[in-house]
């Protein structure tokens, strides 16, 4: 069941406190409308697909913390950045 309409409706009914806030709300509505196909969380759950960032966070920890911060290891900044780009 697609419930993105509730989100769009809620954002449309917001009463911005200034012109800048109104502009940002409109930008958000436009962005969400353009990427609506990415918001199918229930469909992803039904298909067993991850919807969170846990996998990315875990990979970042492994690459950036465990591999580059090993006991006794040291890195020049340029080499560490190169290693991160490779990973």
Biopython code that builds the backbone (N, CA, C, O; Angstrom):
import numpy as np
from Bio.PDB.StructureBuilder import StructureBuilder

atoms = [
    (1, "UNK", "N", (0.845, -1.196, 0.000)),
    (1, "UNK", "CA", (0.000, 0.000, 0.000)),
    (1, "UNK", "C", (0.881, 1.247, 0.000)),
    (1, "UNK", "O", (1.750, 1.394, 0.859)),
    (2, "UNK", "N", (0.663, 2.126, -0.943)),
    (2, "UNK", "CA", (1.456, 3.343, -1.081)),
    (2, "UNK", "C", (0.915, 4.420, -0.146)),
    (2, "UNK", "O", (-0.231, 4.851, -0.278)),
    (3, "UNK", "N", (1.740, 4.844, 0.787)),
    (3, "UNK", "CA", (1.310, 5.866, 1.746)),
    (3, "UNK", "C", (2.084, 7.171, 1.584)),
    (3, "UNK", "O", (2.067, 8.021, 2.474)),
    (4, "UNK", "N", (2.758, 7.327, 0.451)),
    (4, "UNK", "CA", (3.517, 8.560, 0.254)),
    (4, "UNK", "C", (2.603, 9.772, 0.142)),
    (4, "UNK", "O", (3.032, 10.895, 0.405)),
    (5, "UNK", "N", (1.354, 9.559, -0.243)),
    (5, "UNK", "CA", (0.400, 10.668, -0.329)),
    (5, "UNK", "C", (0.225, 11.371, 1.002)),
    (5, "UNK", "O", (0.030, 12.586, 1.043)),
    (6, "UNK", "N", (0.292, 10.611, 2.104)),
    (6, "UNK", "CA", (0.186, 11.226, 3.434)),
    (6, "UNK", "C", (1.347, 12.187, 3.677)),
    (6, "UNK", "O", (1.170, 13.261, 4.253)),
    (7, "UNK", "N", (2.510, 11.792, 3.239)),
    (7, "UNK", "CA", (3.687, 12.649, 3.414)),
    (7, "UNK", "C", (3.559, 13.919, 2.591)),
    (7, "UNK", "O", (3.788, 15.020, 3.092)),
    (8, "UNK", "N", (3.191, 13.760, 1.324)),
    (8, "UNK", "CA", (3.025, 14.939, 0.466)),
    (8, "UNK", "C", (1.930, 15.856, 1.001)),
    (8, "UNK", "O", (2.082, 17.078, 0.988)),
    (9, "UNK", "N", (0.840, 15.279, 1.466)),
    (9, "UNK", "CA", (-0.251, 16.085, 2.026)),
    (9, "UNK", "C", (0.185, 16.851, 3.251)),
    (9, "UNK", "O", (-0.127, 18.032, 3.402)),
    (10, "UNK", "N", (0.916, 16.166, 4.137)),
    (10, "UNK", "CA", (1.401, 16.820, 5.351)),
    (10, "UNK", "C", (2.353, 17.960, 5.050)),
    (10, "UNK", "O", (2.270, 19.030, 5.651)),
    (11, "UNK", "N", (3.259, 17.722, 4.113)),
    (11, "UNK", "CA", (4.194, 18.784, 3.745)),
    (11, "UNK", "C", (3.469, 19.963, 3.098)),
    (11, "UNK", "O", (3.821, 21.117, 3.344)),
    (12, "UNK", "N", (2.470, 19.684, 2.280)),
    (12, "UNK", "CA", (1.716, 20.746, 1.607)),
    (12, "UNK", "C", (0.919, 21.596, 2.590)),
    (12, "UNK", "O", (0.705, 22.785, 2.353)),
    (13, "UNK", "N", (0.482, 20.994, 3.690)),
    (13, "UNK", "CA", (-0.321, 21.726, 4.681)),
    (13, "UNK", "C", (0.526, 22.498, 5.689)),
    (13, "UNK", "O", (-0.014, 23.251, 6.500)),
    (14, "UNK", "N", (1.839, 22.320, 5.649)),
    (14, "UNK", "CA", (2.693, 23.015, 6.614)),
    (14, "UNK", "C", (2.569, 24.525, 6.435)),
    (14, "UNK", "O", (2.409, 25.021, 5.320)),
    (15, "UNK", "N", (2.644, 25.236, 7.541)),
    (15, "UNK", "CA", (2.591, 26.695, 7.540)),
    (15, "UNK", "C", (3.998, 27.227, 7.810)),
    (15, "UNK", "O", (4.376, 27.393, 8.969)),
    (16, "UNK", "N", (4.779, 27.498, 6.762)),
    (16, "UNK", "CA", (6.155, 27.961, 6.973)),
    (16, "UNK", "C", (6.196, 29.319, 7.668)),
    (16, "UNK", "O", (5.317, 30.160, 7.477)),
    (17, "UNK", "N", (7.225, 29.512, 8.473)),
    (17, "UNK", "CA", (7.354, 30.755, 9.233)),
    (17, "UNK", "C", (8.032, 31.870, 8.437)),
    (17, "UNK", "O", (8.004, 33.032, 8.842)),
    (18, "UNK", "N", (8.636, 31.516, 7.311)),
    (18, "UNK", "CA", (9.280, 32.539, 6.486)),
    (18, "UNK", "C", (9.379, 32.022, 5.047)),
    (18, "UNK", "O", (9.127, 30.849, 4.771)),
    (19, "UNK", "N", (9.751, 32.925, 4.145)),
    (19, "UNK", "CA", (9.844, 32.563, 2.733)),
    (19, "UNK", "C", (10.909, 31.502, 2.493)),
    (19, "UNK", "O", (10.748, 30.647, 1.622)),
    (20, "UNK", "N", (11.990, 31.549, 3.256)),
    (20, "UNK", "CA", (13.051, 30.551, 3.114)),
    (20, "UNK", "C", (12.565, 29.159, 3.463)),
    (20, "UNK", "O", (12.903, 28.186, 2.789)),
    (21, "UNK", "N", (11.768, 29.069, 4.522)),
    (21, "UNK", "CA", (11.220, 27.773, 4.925)),
    (21, "UNK", "C", (10.253, 27.252, 3.869)),
    (21, "UNK", "O", (10.236, 26.060, 3.561)),
    (22, "UNK", "N", (9.453, 28.154, 3.322)),
    (22, "UNK", "CA", (8.506, 27.741, 2.270)),
    (22, "UNK", "C", (9.259, 27.203, 1.058)),
    (22, "UNK", "O", (8.858, 26.203, 0.464)),
    (23, "UNK", "N", (10.348, 27.872, 0.696)),
    (23, "UNK", "CA", (11.149, 27.434, -0.442)),
    (23, "UNK", "C", (11.733, 26.040, -0.182)),
    (23, "UNK", "O", (11.740, 25.196, -1.079)),
    (24, "UNK", "N", (12.220, 25.796, 1.030)),
    (24, "UNK", "CA", (12.815, 24.499, 1.362)),
    (24, "UNK", "C", (11.761, 23.391, 1.371)),
    (24, "UNK", "O", (12.042, 22.267, 0.955)),
    (25, "UNK", "N", (10.562, 23.697, 1.836)),
    (25, "UNK", "CA", (9.477, 22.709, 1.822)),
    (25, "UNK", "C", (9.137, 22.342, 0.382)),
    (25, "UNK", "O", (8.957, 21.166, 0.063)),
    (26, "UNK", "N", (9.049, 23.341, -0.482)),
    (26, "UNK", "CA", (8.761, 23.087, -1.897)),
    (26, "UNK", "C", (9.865, 22.248, -2.538)),
    (26, "UNK", "O", (9.585, 21.346, -3.327)),
    (27, "UNK", "N", (11.133, 22.550, -2.193)),
    (27, "UNK", "CA", (12.243, 21.763, -2.721)),
    (27, "UNK", "C", (12.152, 20.310, -2.258)),
    (27, "UNK", "O", (12.415, 19.389, -3.032)),
    (28, "UNK", "N", (11.778, 20.108, -0.993)),
    (28, "UNK", "CA", (11.642, 18.748, -0.465)),
    (28, "UNK", "C", (10.520, 17.999, -1.160)),
    (28, "UNK", "O", (10.680, 16.833, -1.521)),
    (29, "UNK", "N", (9.392, 18.654, -1.349)),
    (29, "UNK", "CA", (8.271, 18.020, -2.046)),
    (29, "UNK", "C", (8.691, 17.629, -3.460)),
    (29, "UNK", "O", (8.383, 16.530, -3.921)),
    (30, "UNK", "N", (9.382, 18.513, -4.135)),
    (30, "UNK", "CA", (9.841, 18.230, -5.495)),
    (30, "UNK", "C", (10.820, 17.057, -5.509)),
    (30, "UNK", "O", (10.723, 16.169, -6.356)),
    (31, "UNK", "N", (11.755, 17.060, -4.573)),
    (31, "UNK", "CA", (12.732, 15.974, -4.495)),
    (31, "UNK", "C", (12.039, 14.634, -4.245)),
    (31, "UNK", "O", (12.324, 13.642, -4.916)),
    (32, "UNK", "N", (11.136, 14.617, -3.283)),
    (32, "UNK", "CA", (10.440, 13.366, -2.962)),
    (32, "UNK", "C", (9.590, 12.891, -4.134)),
    (32, "UNK", "O", (9.504, 11.691, -4.393)),
    (33, "UNK", "N", (8.967, 13.820, -4.837)),
    (33, "UNK", "CA", (8.158, 13.439, -6.000)),
    (33, "UNK", "C", (9.041, 12.841, -7.094)),
    (33, "UNK", "O", (8.660, 11.866, -7.741)),
    (34, "UNK", "N", (10.219, 13.427, -7.297)),
    (34, "UNK", "CA", (11.141, 12.913, -8.310)),
    (34, "UNK", "C", (11.709, 11.544, -7.942)),
    (34, "UNK", "O", (12.081, 10.767, -8.822)),
    (35, "UNK", "N", (11.775, 11.248, -6.643)),
    (35, "UNK", "CA", (12.381, 9.997, -6.176)),
    (35, "UNK", "C", (11.359, 9.075, -5.514)),
    (35, "UNK", "O", (11.717, 8.213, -4.711)),
    (36, "UNK", "N", (10.107, 9.261, -5.851)),
    (36, "UNK", "CA", (9.037, 8.473, -5.237)),
    (36, "UNK", "C", (9.266, 6.972, -5.407)),
    (36, "UNK", "O", (8.932, 6.183, -4.523)),
    (37, "UNK", "N", (9.837, 6.586, -6.543)),
    (37, "UNK", "CA", (10.085, 5.167, -6.796)),
    (37, "UNK", "C", (11.076, 4.566, -5.800)),
    (37, "UNK", "O", (11.140, 3.344, -5.663)),
    (38, "UNK", "N", (11.843, 5.393, -5.108)),
    (38, "UNK", "CA", (12.808, 4.911, -4.120)),
    (38, "UNK", "C", (12.188, 4.774, -2.729)),
    (38, "UNK", "O", (12.854, 4.311, -1.803)),
    (39, "UNK", "N", (10.951, 5.162, -2.574)),
    (39, "UNK", "CA", (10.316, 5.191, -1.255)),
    (39, "UNK", "C", (9.433, 3.979, -0.985)),
    (39, "UNK", "O", (8.594, 4.022, -0.085)),
    (40, "UNK", "N", (9.600, 2.931, -1.723)),
    (40, "UNK", "CA", (8.758, 1.735, -1.588)),
    (40, "UNK", "C", (9.279, 0.846, -0.462)),
    (40, "UNK", "O", (9.704, -0.284, -0.705)),
    (41, "UNK", "N", (9.246, 1.357, 0.768)),
    (41, "UNK", "CA", (9.801, 0.630, 1.902)),
    (41, "UNK", "C", (9.092, -0.700, 2.150)),
    (41, "UNK", "O", (9.745, -1.713, 2.400)),
    (42, "UNK", "N", (7.778, -0.702, 2.082)),
    (42, "UNK", "CA", (7.049, -1.940, 2.341)),
    (42, "UNK", "C", (7.373, -2.990, 1.281)),
    (42, "UNK", "O", (7.528, -4.169, 1.598)),
    (43, "UNK", "N", (7.473, -2.569, 0.049)),
    (43, "UNK", "CA", (7.838, -3.486, -1.030)),
    (43, "UNK", "C", (9.234, -4.068, -0.791)),
    (43, "UNK", "O", (9.457, -5.260, -1.003)),
    (44, "UNK", "N", (10.157, -3.239, -0.356)),
    (44, "UNK", "CA", (11.498, -3.725, -0.046)),
    (44, "UNK", "C", (11.453, -4.733, 1.101)),
    (44, "UNK", "O", (12.086, -5.787, 1.029)),
    (45, "UNK", "N", (10.720, -4.418, 2.137)),
    (45, "UNK", "CA", (10.581, -5.350, 3.266)),
    (45, "UNK", "C", (9.981, -6.674, 2.806)),
    (45, "UNK", "O", (10.455, -7.746, 3.183)),
    (46, "UNK", "N", (8.937, -6.588, 1.991)),
    (46, "UNK", "CA", (8.274, -7.804, 1.506)),
    (46, "UNK", "C", (9.228, -8.674, 0.694)),
    (46, "UNK", "O", (9.104, -9.898, 0.682)),
    (47, "UNK", "N", (10.183, -8.036, 0.014)),
    (47, "UNK", "CA", (11.148, -8.768, -0.807)),
    (47, "UNK", "C", (12.438, -9.095, -0.064)),
    (47, "UNK", "O", (13.390, -9.600, -0.660)),
    (48, "UNK", "N", (12.471, -8.810, 1.232)),
    (48, "UNK", "CA", (13.647, -9.127, 2.038)),
    (48, "UNK", "C", (14.844, -8.231, 1.796)),
    (48, "UNK", "O", (15.972, -8.602, 2.120)),
    (49, "UNK", "N", (14.616, -7.055, 1.230)),
    (49, "UNK", "CA", (15.701, -6.122, 0.946)),
    (49, "UNK", "C", (15.922, -5.187, 2.126)),
    (49, "UNK", "O", (14.970, -4.831, 2.820)),
    (50, "UNK", "N", (17.174, -4.782, 2.360)),
    (50, "UNK", "CA", (17.434, -3.859, 3.478)),
    (50, "UNK", "C", (16.914, -2.459, 3.158)),
    (50, "UNK", "O", (16.959, -2.020, 2.008)),
    (51, "UNK", "N", (16.426, -1.769, 4.172)),
    (51, "UNK", "CA", (15.957, -0.399, 3.976)),
    (51, "UNK", "C", (16.741, 0.592, 4.828)),
    (51, "UNK", "O", (16.511, 1.798, 4.746)),
    (52, "UNK", "N", (17.646, 0.100, 5.628)),
    (52, "UNK", "CA", (18.423, 0.972, 6.496)),
    (52, "UNK", "C", (19.844, 1.143, 6.007)),
    (52, "UNK", "O", (20.232, 0.603, 4.971)),
    (53, "UNK", "N", (20.611, 1.899, 6.762)),
    (53, "UNK", "CA", (21.997, 2.164, 6.385)),
    (53, "UNK", "C", (22.974, 1.309, 7.182)),
    (53, "UNK", "O", (24.179, 1.558, 7.143)),
    (54, "UNK", "N", (22.484, 0.320, 7.895)),
    (54, "UNK", "CA", (23.344, -0.508, 8.741)),
    (54, "UNK", "C", (24.472, -1.182, 7.989)),
    (54, "UNK", "O", (25.600, -1.226, 8.479)),
    (55, "UNK", "N", (24.188, -1.709, 6.802)),
    (55, "UNK", "CA", (25.231, -2.361, 6.015)),
    (55, "UNK", "C", (26.331, -1.408, 5.610)),
    (55, "UNK", "O", (27.509, -1.764, 5.638)),
    (56, "UNK", "N", (25.958, -0.201, 5.234)),
    (56, "UNK", "CA", (26.945, 0.808, 4.846)),
    (56, "UNK", "C", (27.747, 1.246, 6.062)),
    (56, "UNK", "O", (28.968, 1.388, 5.986)),
    (57, "UNK", "N", (27.067, 1.461, 7.180)),
    (57, "UNK", "CA", (27.769, 1.860, 8.403)),
    (57, "UNK", "C", (28.764, 0.793, 8.826)),
    (57, "UNK", "O", (29.885, 1.107, 9.224)),
    (58, "UNK", "N", (28.358, -0.460, 8.742)),
    (58, "UNK", "CA", (29.237, -1.560, 9.121)),
    (58, "UNK", "C", (30.450, -1.640, 8.206)),
    (58, "UNK", "O", (31.570, -1.830, 8.680)),
    (59, "UNK", "N", (30.241, -1.499, 6.903)),
    (59, "UNK", "CA", (31.357, -1.529, 5.953)),
    (59, "UNK", "C", (32.310, -0.368, 6.206)),
    (59, "UNK", "O", (33.528, -0.532, 6.131)),
    (60, "UNK", "N", (31.756, 0.807, 6.506)),
    (60, "UNK", "CA", (32.587, 1.971, 6.794)),
    (60, "UNK", "C", (33.445, 1.718, 8.026)),
    (60, "UNK", "O", (34.627, 2.060, 8.046)),
    (61, "UNK", "N", (32.850, 1.123, 9.048)),
    (61, "UNK", "CA", (33.601, 0.832, 10.267)),
    (61, "UNK", "C", (34.723, -0.158, 9.972)),
    (61, "UNK", "O", (35.852, 0.026, 10.429)),
    (62, "UNK", "N", (34.418, -1.203, 9.212)),
    (62, "UNK", "CA", (35.431, -2.197, 8.888)),
    (62, "UNK", "C", (36.584, -1.570, 8.111)),
    (62, "UNK", "O", (37.752, -1.771, 8.447)),
    (63, "UNK", "N", (36.253, -0.820, 7.087)),
    (63, "UNK", "CA", (37.291, -0.262, 6.214)),
    (63, "UNK", "C", (38.072, 0.846, 6.912)),
    (63, "UNK", "O", (39.303, 0.836, 6.930)),
    (64, "UNK", "N", (37.352, 1.791, 7.480)),
    (64, "UNK", "CA", (38.003, 2.987, 8.011)),
    (64, "UNK", "C", (38.598, 2.785, 9.392)),
    (64, "UNK", "O", (39.620, 3.390, 9.715)),
    (65, "UNK", "N", (37.992, 1.962, 10.199)),
    (65, "UNK", "CA", (38.447, 1.854, 11.577)),
    (65, "UNK", "C", (39.310, 0.616, 11.805)),
    (65, "UNK", "O", (40.417, 0.717, 12.332)),
    (66, "UNK", "N", (38.814, -0.531, 11.416)),
    (66, "UNK", "CA", (39.526, -1.767, 11.703)),
    (66, "UNK", "C", (40.773, -1.892, 10.841)),
    (66, "UNK", "O", (41.855, -2.148, 11.368)),
    (67, "UNK", "N", (40.648, -1.716, 9.523)),
    (67, "UNK", "CA", (41.785, -1.919, 8.626)),
    (67, "UNK", "C", (42.830, -0.810, 8.734)),
    (67, "UNK", "O", (44.031, -1.081, 8.736)),
    (68, "UNK", "N", (42.374, 0.424, 8.824)),
    (68, "UNK", "CA", (43.334, 1.532, 8.824)),
    (68, "UNK", "C", (43.867, 1.868, 10.218)),
    (68, "UNK", "O", (44.846, 2.603, 10.340)),
    (69, "UNK", "N", (43.245, 1.347, 11.255)),
    (69, "UNK", "CA", (43.684, 1.654, 12.618)),
    (69, "UNK", "C", (44.215, 0.420, 13.340)),
    (69, "UNK", "O", (44.133, 0.329, 14.565)),
    (70, "UNK", "N", (44.751, -0.511, 12.593)),
    (70, "UNK", "CA", (45.316, -1.708, 13.208)),
    (70, "UNK", "C", (46.460, -1.337, 14.134)),
    (70, "UNK", "O", (47.164, -0.351, 13.919)),
    (71, "UNK", "N", (46.626, -2.136, 15.151)),
    (71, "UNK", "CA", (47.706, -1.910, 16.101)),
    (71, "UNK", "C", (49.043, -1.974, 15.376)),
    (71, "UNK", "O", (49.324, -2.935, 14.659)),
    (72, "UNK", "N", (49.853, -0.964, 15.561)),
    (72, "UNK", "CA", (51.168, -0.923, 14.949)),
    (72, "UNK", "C", (51.182, -0.371, 13.534)),
    (72, "UNK", "O", (52.254, -0.133, 12.978)),
    (73, "UNK", "N", (50.022, -0.164, 12.946)),
    (73, "UNK", "CA", (49.966, 0.362, 11.581)),
    (73, "UNK", "C", (50.030, 1.889, 11.616)),
    (73, "UNK", "O", (49.507, 2.521, 12.534)),
    (74, "UNK", "N", (50.666, 2.463, 10.622)),
    (74, "UNK", "CA", (50.669, 3.914, 10.501)),
    (74, "UNK", "C", (50.546, 4.258, 9.029)),
    (74, "UNK", "O", (50.995, 3.507, 8.163)),
    (75, "UNK", "N", (49.942, 5.386, 8.759)),
    (75, "UNK", "CA", (49.638, 5.789, 7.393)),
    (75, "UNK", "C", (49.998, 7.248, 7.192)),
    (75, "UNK", "O", (49.755, 8.093, 8.054)),
    (76, "UNK", "N", (50.580, 7.526, 6.044)),
    (76, "UNK", "CA", (50.673, 8.916, 5.616)),
    (76, "UNK", "C", (49.280, 9.322, 5.157)),
    (76, "UNK", "O", (48.541, 8.495, 4.623)),
    (77, "UNK", "N", (48.917, 10.563, 5.355)),
    (77, "UNK", "CA", (47.571, 11.012, 5.006)),
    (77, "UNK", "C", (47.232, 10.697, 3.552)),
    (77, "UNK", "O", (46.133, 10.224, 3.263)),
    (78, "UNK", "N", (48.158, 10.953, 2.641)),
    (78, "UNK", "CA", (47.886, 10.697, 1.225)),
    (78, "UNK", "C", (47.630, 9.211, 0.975)),
    (78, "UNK", "O", (46.729, 8.854, 0.216)),
    (79, "UNK", "N", (48.414, 8.353, 1.607)),
    (79, "UNK", "CA", (48.244, 6.908, 1.409)),
    (79, "UNK", "C", (46.944, 6.407, 2.039)),
    (79, "UNK", "O", (46.274, 5.544, 1.473)),
    (80, "UNK", "N", (46.591, 6.937, 3.193)),
    (80, "UNK", "CA", (45.328, 6.546, 3.827)),
    (80, "UNK", "C", (44.142, 6.945, 2.967)),
    (80, "UNK", "O", (43.200, 6.170, 2.803)),
    (81, "UNK", "N", (44.185, 8.149, 2.418)),
    (81, "UNK", "CA", (43.098, 8.598, 1.546)),
    (81, "UNK", "C", (43.019, 7.747, 0.282)),
    (81, "UNK", "O", (41.929, 7.434, -0.196)),
    (82, "UNK", "N", (44.180, 7.373, -0.256)),
    (82, "UNK", "CA", (44.206, 6.506, -1.432)),
    (82, "UNK", "C", (43.591, 5.150, -1.111)),
    (82, "UNK", "O", (42.822, 4.611, -1.906)),
    (83, "UNK", "N", (43.923, 4.604, 0.041)),
    (83, "UNK", "CA", (43.363, 3.314, 0.463)),
    (83, "UNK", "C", (41.847, 3.410, 0.608)),
    (83, "UNK", "O", (41.131, 2.497, 0.198)),
    (84, "UNK", "N", (41.351, 4.494, 1.181)),
    (84, "UNK", "CA", (39.908, 4.665, 1.316)),
    (84, "UNK", "C", (39.229, 4.751, -0.039)),
    (84, "UNK", "O", (38.144, 4.200, -0.222)),
    (85, "UNK", "N", (39.852, 5.432, -0.989)),
    (85, "UNK", "CA", (39.265, 5.498, -2.340)),
    (85, "UNK", "C", (39.227, 4.130, -2.993)),
    (85, "UNK", "O", (38.264, 3.805, -3.688)),
    (86, "UNK", "N", (40.259, 3.321, -2.782)),
    (86, "UNK", "CA", (40.283, 1.978, -3.347)),
    (86, "UNK", "C", (39.194, 1.100, -2.748)),
    (86, "UNK", "O", (38.568, 0.321, -3.466)),
    (87, "UNK", "N", (38.966, 1.212, -1.478)),
    (87, "UNK", "CA", (37.967, 0.379, -0.809)),
    (87, "UNK", "C", (36.601, 0.817, -1.221)),
    (87, "UNK", "O", (35.608, 0.245, -0.771)),
]
sb = StructureBuilder()
sb.init_structure("model")
sb.init_model(0)
sb.init_chain("A")
sb.init_seg("    ")
for serial, (resi, resn, name, xyz) in enumerate(atoms, 1):
    if name == "N":
        sb.init_residue(resn, " ", resi, " ")
    sb.init_atom(name, np.array(xyz, "f"), 0.0, 1.0, " ", f" {name:<3s}", serial, name[0])
structure = sb.get_structure()
